[in-house]
Amino acid sequence: MFITFEGVDGSGKTTQAQLLKEFLENKGHSVLLTREPGGTKFAEAIRNLLLHIHDPINPMTEVYLYCAARNEHYHKIILPALKEGKIVISDRFYDSTIAYQGAGRKLGIDKMIEMNQEFILNSKPEITFFLDTPLSIIEERLNRKKMDRMEKAGIHFLADVREGYLEIMRREPKRVFSINGRLTETDINRLIIEKFLEQISL
Ligand code: TMP
């Protein structure tokens, strides 16, 4: 089973992915928690380039790098773990490219879907949680930390990214569920578990 977490930077998805992992492990399941960009040595090196080299790059170069990292991660980590029967939770997957590069960088949602379909062989997460946290809260959170290259793109960019996620949800309402990121960590965790159990019979 393949589960993904999505949201704009600072939405709280990483904490929630970890909490779901703990819940599933306590139920006796074997769980792999991983992230994008990253998950392999090579893909983590690409992550470092994408987030910590602050020179501007061409948007298509950015997409190719995210997709290169995903190709490594998907074939070396995600697919083998799924074949072993593990539950795989990924903190971001191709919806991030659709939202960030498709909508945020304005490269086009359909173009990004097409590009990703080519190498991830049409396999989709069974369930995706979109942490929808108000942009005013996101702005406050980001201002309190040292921002990486993507976070420096600013709140208007993240507003476009959020629109991208809303479009994905409109297209795939049976896979992608929005969770109100304004709630407390505990309430969000409870909602995610409820939705998860409603959708998936373990
Ligand atoms: P995060 O994993 O800490 O959220 O950081 C990853 C950053 O990379 C975040 O700003 C979202 C961005 N990103 C893309 O722009 N496209 C992608 O395909 C992925 C996976 C991430």
Boltz pocket constraint, residues with backbone or C-beta under 6 A from the ligand:
constraints:
  - pocket:
      binder: B
      contacts: [[A, 7], [A, 9], [A, 10], [A, 35], [A, 36], [A, 37], [A, 66], [A, 91], [A, 92], [A, 93], [A, 94], [A, 96], [A, 97], [A, 98], [A, 100], [A, 101], [A, 150], [A, 151]]
      max_distance: 6.0
